[in-house]
Amino acid sequence: MLAGCVEDGDTAPPDDNTDSRAEETGDQDGTTDENNETDPGPGADENVTVEIEPLGAAGSLSWGESGAVYLYTAAAESDPDTGAARQFIDETDFDTQRVLRVELLGPNTCYDHIEFTGVTVEDGRVTGAATAVDTSAPTEMCGDAVTSPAALLRVDALVDVAEFELTDGWGESTTVRAER
C-alpha cells in the first residue's frame, strides 16, 4: 500500500517511505452519478471504468489532517473495515485494476460522504478531485464532532500514481499524491 496525506500547515517529512505530502495542481471536470460510477469528463481515457464504494464516516484521520489517499496494488495491502468494503476489495482483479482509499475530514457528523469529480487515467496516473459532503437535510441537527468520511475507488487500469485535489468539510483544498 502506498499513501499520501496532508496535515494542515505541516511540512514535516513522512514517517515512512509510503507517505507523500501535498503539492498544487489544477481543477478537474466530471461527476459521480447515482450508480457510484464517475463520468470522467472531457479528455479522459474513455475505456477506463471507475467504481466507488462509500464507507460513510469510517475514516481514520485525526484533527489537523486534511485528507489522505492510499493506493492499493494488492488485496493484502488493504484493511477493509466493513463487509461491503471487504467484498469490494475481493471483487478487484489486481492484475488489471487498482483501488484507492480516500479519506477527508468534516466539521460535524453530517459529513459522511465523499463526492468524486473529474476522475481520469492517463499514462499510469489517476487524477481527480474528492470533496467531503454534508448529507443532512436543511433542518437536520448534526452532532458536534469532527468526522472522517471515507470511500474506496476502483480503477480499471494499472496506475502507479494517484493525485487528487481533496476538499475537506471546511472548504479547504489541497492536492495529495500517492505513488507505487
N, C-alpha and C positions, 0 to 999 in steps of 0.2 A: 504494500500500500504506500502511496505517496500522497503527501498532504501539503496544502498551502493554507495558511491562516494569517490573520492580522489582529493586532491589538491596537486600540486607539492610541496614536501618538508613540507607539513603541517601535523602535527600530533595532532592538537587540537582536543578536544573531540567533538563529534557530537552535533548539536544544538537541536536534539530531539531523541527520542528512536528508530527511524526507519532508521537511517543513520549508515553505517558501513564504516570503513576505510580499507585501503589496507593491504594485507598480501601476502606473496610469495607462489606460488605453481608451479607445473611443466607444461610442454607443453602438448597440446592435438593434436590429429590427426583427419582427416575428413575434408570435404569441402562442401561449399554451391554450389548447382547445378543451372542450368539455370531456374528452376521452383521455386526457392527460398525455396527448401527443402534441408535439410542437411543430408549428409551421415555421420553417427555417428562415423565411424572408428572402429577399432578392439576393442573388449571387451565391447562394448556398449549394452544396452538393445535393442534388435532388434525389440521389439514390440512398441517402442516409436516413434511417428511421431513428427517432428518439422516443423513448417511453419513460414515464415518470411514475414513481411510487411515493405518494405523500406519506410522511411519517408523523405528521402532527407535531406536537411540542416535545419531540424526542431527542432534541439536540443536546450536546454536552458542553456547550460553550459557557464560559464564565463571564461575569461582569467585567467590562473593559475590552473584551474581544469583540470585533465587529462581525466576523464571519470566517468560515473555513470551507475549503474544497479538498476532498480526498479522492484520489484516482486509484481505483481498484483494477488490477490486471489479472487477478486470480480470486476465486471464491474464498480461499483460505485467508486472504488479506482482510476480508470484511468481517464485521462483528454485528450482524443484524440484531436489533433489539425487539422485534415483533415477528409474529408468524408471517405476516404479509411481506415483510422485508426479507425474511429467510426464503420464502417462495420466489420472490423477485430475483434474488441472487442465484438460487438454484436453477432458475429458468434461463440464466445467462450463459451463452456459449462464449467463454473467454478466449477461444481460438479466433473468433470473428467479432467480438463485442467488448466494450469496456463499460464499467459502472462508475459513476461519480456519486459521492455523498456530499450534499451541500447543506451547511448549517448557518443560520443567521441568528440575530437577537431581536427581540421586540420588547417594548416598554411595559406590556401587560399581558395577561393570559389570553387575550383575544387574538394575539399574533401567533397563529398556529398553522400557517400555510405559507408555502413559497411559490411565487409565480415566476416562471421562466420565460424569457423572451430572446429572440434572435439567436437561437442555438444553431451553430453552423460547424461543419467539419471541413477542414482544408489542410492538405499537406501534413497529416498526422497530428493536427491540433484541433481540439474542440473549444469553441468560444461561445459566449453568450452573456446574458445578464440574469440575475436572480434577485427577487425583491421579497422581503418579509411582508405578509399581508394580514391585516386585521379583518377577520371573517365575521365580526359581530354585526348584529342588526343595529340601526341607528339608536334605538332606545335600550339596547342590552348593556348591562353593567359588566365590567371586566375586572378580574382580580388584579390587585396591585402587586404584581411580581414580574420580574424580568423573565421572559420566556425564550426558548431557543427552538424555533421551528426547524425541521429537517426534511429532506427528501432525497430519494435515490433517483438518478437519471441514467438510463441505459442508452448507449450509442451503438448503432450497428456499424462500427468502424474500429479499427485498431489504432487508437490515438496514444501518443506518448506525452502529450501536453494538454492540460486543461487550463483555460484562462477565462475567468468570469468576473464581470463587474457585479459586486454584491452591494445591495442597498438594504440597510437594517431598518427596523421599525421607527427610528428617529429621522429617517430620510438621509442618513449619512452614507455616502458611496465610497467604495474602494475597490481596487482590482486585485484579485488573488490568482496566483499561478501555481499549479501543481505539475510536477514532471515525473516521468517514469525513470 
